[in-house]
Amino acid sequence: MNNNTWSLFDKNFHREAKNIVNLGDLTEVARPWFADFANDPKVQSALQDLNRPGVRQRRALDFLGLDLVPAM
């Protein structure tokens, strides 16, 4: 397993992004999935929090219905 790459999965709509190298790109990777919520401040805040490691990121992943796992 390569711990330098990650995969992002949408639990609700079966979307996925594999082999993400830079976790600082999570916001931009997931943003198109939430385009219908561009005017929702809670969704936009959660998208920004995807790039903040730790508790904020875990809460954002949960709120947005996403899983972040090491790529295989």
LUMVEXZA-793403 format. One record per atom (N, C-alpha, C): residue in one letter; chain; x, y, z. Coordinates in Angstrom, 1 decimal. Example, Ala and Ser with C-alpha at 12.3 -4.5 7.8 and 13.67 -1.06 7.14 Angstrom:
BEGIN
+----+----+--------+--------+--------+
! aa ! ch !      X !      Y !      Z !
+----+----+--------+--------+--------+
!  A !  A !   13.2 !   -5.7 !    7.8 !
!  A !  A !   12.3 !   -4.5 !    7.8 !
!  A !  A !   13.2 !   -3.3 !    7.8 !
!  S !  A !   12.8 !   -2.2 !    7.1 !
!  S !  A !   13.7 !   -1.1 !    7.1 !
!  S !  A !   12.9 !    0.0 !    7.9 !
+----+----+--------+--------+--------+
This chain:
BEGIN
+----+----+--------+--------+--------+
! aa ! ch !      X !      Y !      Z !
+----+----+--------+--------+--------+
!  M !  A !    0.8 !   -1.2 !    0.0 !
!  M !  A !    0.0 !    0.0 !    0.0 !
!  M !  A !    0.9 !    1.2 !    0.0 !
!  N !  A !    0.6 !    2.2 !   -0.8 !
!  N !  A !    1.3 !    3.4 !   -0.9 !
!  N !  A !    0.6 !    4.5 !   -0.1 !
!  N !  A !    1.2 !    4.9 !    1.0 !
!  N !  A !    0.6 !    5.8 !    2.0 !
!  N !  A !    0.7 !    7.2 !    1.5 !
!  N !  A !    1.3 !    7.4 !    0.3 !
!  N !  A !    1.4 !    8.8 !   -0.3 !
!  N !  A !    0.3 !    9.1 !   -1.2 !
!  T !  A !   -0.6 !    8.2 !   -1.5 !
!  T !  A !   -1.8 !    8.5 !   -2.3 !
!  T !  A !   -3.0 !    8.1 !   -1.6 !
!  W !  A !   -4.1 !    8.8 !   -1.9 !
!  W !  A !   -5.4 !    8.6 !   -1.2 !
!  W !  A !   -6.5 !    8.5 !   -2.2 !
!  S !  A !   -7.6 !    7.9 !   -1.8 !
!  S !  A !   -8.8 !    7.8 !   -2.6 !
!  S !  A !   -9.9 !    8.5 !   -1.8 !
!  L !  A !  -10.8 !    9.2 !   -2.5 !
!  L !  A !  -11.9 !    9.9 !   -2.0 !
!  L !  A !  -13.2 !    9.2 !   -2.6 !
!  F !  A !  -14.1 !    8.8 !   -1.7 !
!  F !  A !  -15.3 !    8.1 !   -2.1 !
!  F !  A !  -16.5 !    8.9 !   -1.6 !
!  D !  A !  -17.5 !    9.1 !   -2.5 !
!  D !  A !  -18.8 !    9.7 !   -2.1 !
!  D !  A !  -19.7 !    8.5 !   -1.7 !
!  K !  A !  -20.1 !    8.5 !   -0.5 !
!  K !  A !  -21.0 !    7.4 !    0.0 !
!  K !  A !  -22.4 !    7.4 !   -0.5 !
!  N !  A !  -22.8 !    8.6 !   -1.0 !
!  N !  A !  -24.2 !    8.7 !   -1.4 !
!  N !  A !  -24.4 !    8.5 !   -2.9 !
!  F !  A !  -23.5 !    8.9 !   -3.7 !
!  F !  A !  -23.7 !    8.9 !   -5.2 !
!  F !  A !  -22.6 !    8.0 !   -5.9 !
!  H !  A !  -21.8 !    7.3 !   -5.2 !
!  H !  A !  -20.9 !    6.3 !   -5.8 !
!  H !  A !  -19.8 !    7.0 !   -6.7 !
!  R !  A !  -19.5 !    8.3 !   -6.4 !
!  R !  A !  -18.4 !    8.9 !   -7.1 !
!  R !  A !  -17.1 !    8.6 !   -6.4 !
!  E !  A !  -16.0 !    8.6 !   -7.1 !
!  E !  A !  -14.7 !    8.4 !   -6.5 !
!  E !  A !  -13.6 !    9.1 !   -7.2 !
!  A !  A !  -12.6 !    9.4 !   -6.5 !
!  A !  A !  -11.4 !   10.0 !   -7.0 !
!  A !  A !  -10.3 !    9.2 !   -6.4 !
!  K !  A !   -9.5 !    8.6 !   -7.3 !
!  K !  A !   -8.4 !    7.7 !   -6.8 !
!  K !  A !   -7.1 !    8.3 !   -7.1 !
!  N !  A !   -6.1 !    7.9 !   -6.3 !
!  N !  A !   -4.7 !    8.3 !   -6.5 !
!  N !  A !   -4.5 !    9.8 !   -6.3 !
!  I !  A !   -5.1 !   10.3 !   -5.3 !
!  I !  A !   -4.8 !   11.7 !   -4.9 !
!  I !  A !   -3.5 !   11.8 !   -4.2 !
!  V !  A !   -2.6 !   12.6 !   -4.7 !
!  V !  A !   -1.2 !   12.7 !   -4.1 !
!  V !  A !   -1.2 !   13.8 !   -3.1 !
!  N !  A !   -1.8 !   14.9 !   -3.4 !
!  N !  A !   -1.7 !   16.1 !   -2.5 !
!  N !  A !   -3.0 !   16.2 !   -1.8 !
!  L !  A !   -3.0 !   16.0 !   -0.4 !
!  L !  A !   -4.3 !   16.1 !    0.3 !
!  L !  A !   -4.8 !   17.6 !    0.4 !
!  G !  A !   -3.9 !   18.5 !    0.0 !
!  G !  A !   -4.3 !   19.9 !   -0.1 !
!  G !  A !   -5.2 !   20.2 !   -1.2 !
!  D !  A !   -5.4 !   19.2 !   -2.1 !
!  D !  A !   -6.3 !   19.3 !   -3.3 !
!  D !  A !   -7.7 !   18.8 !   -3.0 !
!  L !  A !   -8.0 !   18.3 !   -1.9 !
!  L !  A !   -9.2 !   17.6 !   -1.6 !
!  L !  A !  -10.4 !   18.6 !   -1.9 !
!  T !  A !  -10.3 !   19.8 !   -1.5 !
!  T !  A !  -11.4 !   20.8 !   -1.8 !
!  T !  A !  -11.7 !   20.8 !   -3.3 !
!  E !  A !  -10.7 !   21.0 !   -4.1 !
!  E !  A !  -10.9 !   21.1 !   -5.5 !
!  E !  A !  -11.3 !   19.8 !   -6.2 !
!  V !  A !  -10.9 !   18.7 !   -5.6 !
!  V !  A !  -11.3 !   17.3 !   -6.1 !
!  V !  A !  -12.8 !   17.2 !   -5.9 !
!  A !  A !  -13.3 !   17.5 !   -4.7 !
!  A !  A !  -14.7 !   17.3 !   -4.3 !
!  A !  A !  -15.6 !   18.4 !   -4.8 !
!  R !  A !  -15.2 !   19.6 !   -5.0 !
!  R !  A !  -16.0 !   20.7 !   -5.3 !
!  R !  A !  -17.0 !   20.4 !   -6.4 !
!  P !  A !  -16.6 !   19.9 !   -7.6 !
!  P !  A !  -17.6 !   19.6 !   -8.6 !
!  P !  A !  -18.7 !   18.7 !   -8.2 !
!  W !  A !  -18.5 !   17.8 !   -7.3 !
!  W !  A !  -19.5 !   16.9 !   -6.8 !
!  W !  A !  -20.6 !   17.7 !   -6.1 !
!  F !  A !  -20.3 !   18.9 !   -5.6 !
!  F !  A !  -21.3 !   19.6 !   -4.8 !
!  F !  A !  -21.6 !   21.0 !   -5.5 !
!  A !  A !  -21.6 !   21.0 !   -6.8 !
!  A !  A !  -21.8 !   22.2 !   -7.6 !
!  A !  A !  -23.3 !   22.7 !   -7.3 !
!  D !  A !  -24.2 !   21.8 !   -7.1 !
!  D !  A !  -25.6 !   22.2 !   -6.8 !
!  D !  A !  -25.7 !   23.0 !   -5.5 !
!  F !  A !  -24.7 !   22.9 !   -4.7 !
!  F !  A !  -24.7 !   23.6 !   -3.4 !
!  F !  A !  -23.8 !   24.7 !   -3.3 !
!  A !  A !  -23.5 !   25.3 !   -4.4 !
!  A !  A !  -22.5 !   26.4 !   -4.5 !
!  A !  A !  -22.9 !   27.6 !   -3.6 !
!  N !  A !  -24.2 !   27.8 !   -3.3 !
!  N !  A !  -24.6 !   28.9 !   -2.5 !
!  N !  A !  -24.9 !   28.5 !   -1.1 !
!  D !  A !  -24.6 !   27.3 !   -0.7 !
!  D !  A !  -24.9 !   26.8 !    0.7 !
!  D !  A !  -23.6 !   27.0 !    1.5 !
!  P !  A !  -23.6 !   28.0 !    2.4 !
!  P !  A !  -22.4 !   28.3 !    3.2 !
!  P !  A !  -21.9 !   27.1 !    4.0 !
!  K !  A !  -22.8 !   26.2 !    4.5 !
!  K !  A !  -22.3 !   25.1 !    5.3 !
!  K !  A !  -21.6 !   24.1 !    4.4 !
!  V !  A !  -22.1 !   23.9 !    3.2 !
!  V !  A !  -21.4 !   23.0 !    2.3 !
!  V !  A !  -20.0 !   23.6 !    1.9 !
!  Q !  A !  -20.0 !   24.8 !    1.6 !
!  Q !  A !  -18.8 !   25.5 !    1.1 !
!  Q !  A !  -17.7 !   25.5 !    2.3 !
!  S !  A !  -18.2 !   25.7 !    3.5 !
!  S !  A !  -17.3 !   25.7 !    4.6 !
!  S !  A !  -16.7 !   24.2 !    4.8 !
!  A !  A !  -17.6 !   23.2 !    4.7 !
!  A !  A !  -17.1 !   21.9 !    4.8 !
!  A !  A !  -16.1 !   21.5 !    3.7 !
!  L !  A !  -16.4 !   22.0 !    2.5 !
!  L !  A !  -15.4 !   21.8 !    1.4 !
!  L !  A !  -14.0 !   22.4 !    1.8 !
!  Q !  A !  -14.0 !   23.6 !    2.3 !
!  Q !  A !  -12.7 !   24.2 !    2.7 !
!  Q !  A !  -12.1 !   23.4 !    3.8 !
!  D !  A !  -12.9 !   22.9 !    4.7 !
!  D !  A !  -12.3 !   22.1 !    5.8 !
!  D !  A !  -11.7 !   20.8 !    5.4 !
!  L !  A !  -12.0 !   20.3 !    4.2 !
!  L !  A !  -11.4 !   19.1 !    3.7 !
!  L !  A !   -9.8 !   19.2 !    3.7 !
!  N !  A !   -9.4 !   20.4 !    3.5 !
!  N !  A !   -7.9 !   20.7 !    3.4 !
!  N !  A !   -7.3 !   20.9 !    4.7 !
!  R !  A !   -8.0 !   20.8 !    5.8 !
!  R !  A !   -7.5 !   21.0 !    7.2 !
!  R !  A !   -7.4 !   19.6 !    7.9 !
!  P !  A !   -6.2 !   19.1 !    8.1 !
!  P !  A !   -6.1 !   17.8 !    8.7 !
!  P !  A !   -6.7 !   17.8 !   10.1 !
!  G !  A !   -7.1 !   16.6 !   10.6 !
!  G !  A !   -7.5 !   16.5 !   12.0 !
!  G !  A !   -9.0 !   16.5 !   12.1 !
!  V !  A !   -9.5 !   17.0 !   13.2 !
!  V !  A !  -10.9 !   17.0 !   13.5 !
!  V !  A !  -11.8 !   17.7 !   12.5 !
!  R !  A !  -11.3 !   18.8 !   12.1 !
!  R !  A !  -12.2 !   19.6 !   11.1 !
!  R !  A !  -12.3 !   18.8 !    9.8 !
!  Q !  A !  -11.3 !   18.1 !    9.3 !
!  Q !  A !  -11.4 !   17.3 !    8.1 !
!  Q !  A !  -12.3 !   16.2 !    8.3 !
!  R !  A !  -12.2 !   15.5 !    9.5 !
!  R !  A !  -13.1 !   14.3 !    9.7 !
!  R !  A !  -14.5 !   14.8 !    9.8 !
!  R !  A !  -14.8 !   15.9 !   10.4 !
!  R !  A !  -16.2 !   16.4 !   10.5 !
!  R !  A !  -16.7 !   16.8 !    9.1 !
!  A !  A !  -15.8 !   17.4 !    8.3 !
!  A !  A !  -16.2 !   17.7 !    6.9 !
!  A !  A !  -16.5 !   16.5 !    6.1 !
!  L !  A !  -15.7 !   15.5 !    6.2 !
!  L !  A !  -15.9 !   14.2 !    5.5 !
!  L !  A !  -17.2 !   13.6 !    5.9 !
!  D !  A !  -17.5 !   13.6 !    7.2 !
!  D !  A !  -18.8 !   13.1 !    7.6 !
!  D !  A !  -20.0 !   13.9 !    7.1 !
!  F !  A !  -19.9 !   15.2 !    7.3 !
!  F !  A !  -21.0 !   16.1 !    6.8 !
!  F !  A !  -21.3 !   15.9 !    5.3 !
!  L !  A !  -20.2 !   15.8 !    4.5 !
!  L !  A !  -20.4 !   15.7 !    3.1 !
!  L !  A !  -20.6 !   14.3 !    2.6 !
!  G !  A !  -20.6 !   13.3 !    3.5 !
!  G !  A !  -20.8 !   11.9 !    3.1 !
!  G !  A !  -19.7 !   11.3 !    2.3 !
!  L !  A !  -18.4 !   11.6 !    2.7 !
!  L !  A !  -17.3 !   11.2 !    2.0 !
!  L !  A !  -16.4 !   10.3 !    2.8 !
!  D !  A !  -15.7 !    9.4 !    2.2 !
!  D !  A !  -14.7 !    8.6 !    2.8 !
!  D !  A !  -13.3 !    8.9 !    2.2 !
!  L !  A !  -12.3 !    9.0 !    3.0 !
!  L !  A !  -10.9 !    9.2 !    2.6 !
!  L !  A !  -10.1 !    8.1 !    3.1 !
!  V !  A !   -9.6 !    7.3 !    2.1 !
!  V !  A !   -8.8 !    6.1 !    2.5 !
!  V !  A !   -7.5 !    6.0 !    1.7 !
!  P !  A !   -6.5 !    5.4 !    2.4 !
!  P !  A !   -5.2 !    5.2 !    1.6 !
!  P !  A !   -5.5 !    4.4 !    0.4 !
!  A !  A !   -4.8 !    4.9 !   -0.7 !
!  A !  A !   -5.0 !    4.1 !   -2.0 !
!  A !  A !   -4.2 !    2.8 !   -1.9 !
!  M !  A !   -4.7 !    1.8 !   -2.6 !
!  M !  A !   -4.1 !    0.5 !   -2.6 !
!  M !  A !   -3.3 !    0.3 !   -3.9 !
+----+----+--------+--------+--------+
